[in-house]
């Protein structure tokens, strides 16, 4: 398994433990937080995932950079221009 996948799963696990864990936090005399914060957080995450799945992924096609050769040429041109601007020999 790739390290990035394990790291993401670990973060999701820890965040869920911190948010859903039972706690009674008294903010004021009349306002006490129980599980509502975790439930609201989960509802927002589910709604965002559904929005992405049904809408956003069809609209966003990603950046249009062109071919790898074109990107390479543009990057080399920029680096030569920067060296020339600094007074160095771009070779």
Secondary structure as GFF3:
##gff-version 3
##sequence-region A 1 91
A	DSSP	alpha_helix	3	20	.	.	.	ID=ss1
A	DSSP	beta_strand	25	26	.	.	.	ID=ss2
A	DSSP	beta_strand	32	33	.	.	.	ID=ss3
A	DSSP	alpha_helix	36	51	.	.	.	ID=ss4
A	DSSP	pi_helix	52	56	.	.	.	ID=ss5
A	DSSP	alpha_helix	57	59	.	.	.	ID=ss6
A	DSSP	alpha_helix	68	85	.	.	.	ID=ss7
###
